[in-house]
Amino acid sequence: MRALGLIAAGTAALVLFAAGGVAAAKPTGVFNCGTANAIGGHKWAIQANGLPCKTGRGIVRILAARAVPRAGNLGVVGYPGTYAGMSCHGGPAGHRPTSLVCSTTDQNKLLRAVRMF
């Protein structure tokens, strides 16, 4: 019975996150910037914390246009340099990114983006 409760709680958390992060945005401070069209030929769902959505869309536009660097067999790899003071990671390595995460070392700024197919 306890396992069923854990499964239900995990499913509920996943549903709230999949709904666009709206429910998760209030406690964590992550703002749902919505979707941006025609970035790298795809639609992207973008969330930001500590920076304007316009800046986040600009960073996604820059990184979506280039392939994720190759680094061994890793699937998620860091981009060289900083973007609005943040280090960024994307995946899959060697291809155009399907997901991006950028943050400062103190995590005061955060950017998450997922490519919508």
C-alpha positions in Angstrom: 0.0 0.0 0.0 2.9 2.4 0.8 4.5 1.7 -2.6 1.2 2.7 -4.3 1.2 6.0 -2.4 4.8 6.7 -3.5 3.9 5.9 -7.1 0.9 8.2 -6.9 3.0 11.0 -5.4 5.7 10.6 -8.0 3.1 10.6 -10.8 1.5 13.7 -9.5 4.8 15.6 -9.3 5.6 14.5 -12.9 2.2 15.7 -14.2 2.7 19.1 -12.5 6.1 19.5 -14.1 4.9 18.3 -17.5 2.0 20.9 -17.4 4.6 23.5 -18.2 6.2 24.1 -14.8 3.4 26.4 -13.7 2.8 24.7 -10.4 6.5 24.1 -9.8 7.3 27.7 -10.8 5.9 29.3 -7.6 7.9 27.4 -5.0 11.2 27.3 -7.0 10.9 30.8 -8.5 11.3 29.5 -12.0 9.2 31.6 -14.4 7.6 29.8 -17.4 8.5 32.0 -20.4 6.2 30.0 -22.7 7.2 28.7 -26.1 9.4 30.4 -28.7 8.9 29.6 -32.4 11.4 29.3 -35.1 14.5 28.9 -33.0 16.8 26.6 -34.9 13.8 25.5 -37.0 11.9 24.2 -33.9 9.6 25.4 -31.2 11.2 25.6 -27.7 9.6 25.6 -24.2 11.7 28.0 -22.0 11.8 28.6 -18.3 14.0 31.2 -16.5 14.9 32.4 -13.0 16.9 35.5 -12.2 17.0 36.8 -15.8 14.5 38.2 -18.2 12.7 35.8 -20.6 14.0 37.9 -23.5 17.6 37.2 -22.5 16.8 33.5 -22.1 15.3 33.3 -25.5 18.4 35.0 -26.9 20.7 32.5 -25.3 18.5 29.6 -26.6 18.6 31.2 -30.1 22.4 31.3 -30.0 23.0 27.7 -28.6 20.2 26.1 -30.7 22.0 27.1 -33.9 25.2 25.2 -33.1 26.0 21.6 -32.4 26.7 20.5 -28.8 30.4 19.9 -28.5 31.6 16.3 -28.5 33.3 15.2 -25.3 33.9 11.4 -25.2 30.7 9.4 -25.0 28.8 11.7 -22.7 25.3 12.6 -23.7 25.1 16.1 -22.0 28.1 18.3 -22.5 29.0 21.9 -21.5 29.3 24.6 -24.1 32.6 26.6 -23.9 32.3 30.1 -22.5 29.6 31.9 -20.5 26.3 33.3 -21.6 24.8 36.1 -19.5 27.3 35.0 -16.8 26.0 31.4 -16.8 27.7 28.1 -17.9 25.4 26.1 -20.2 25.0 22.4 -21.0 23.1 20.7 -23.8 22.6 17.3 -25.3 22.9 15.1 -27.2 26.7 15.6 -27.9 27.7 16.2 -31.5 24.2 17.2 -32.6 21.9 20.2 -32.4 20.6 20.3 -28.8 17.2 19.0 -27.8 17.6 20.4 -24.3 19.6 23.1 -22.6 20.3 24.1 -19.0 22.3 27.1 -18.0 23.1 28.4 -14.5 25.5 30.4 -12.4 27.6 28.6 -9.8 25.5 30.0 -7.0 22.3 29.1 -9.0 20.9 32.7 -8.7 20.3 32.5 -12.5 18.8 29.5 -14.2 17.6 28.8 -17.7 15.9 25.6 -18.9 14.8 25.0 -22.4 13.4 21.9 -24.2 12.9 21.5 -27.9 9.4 20.6 -28.9 9.2 18.1 -31.8 
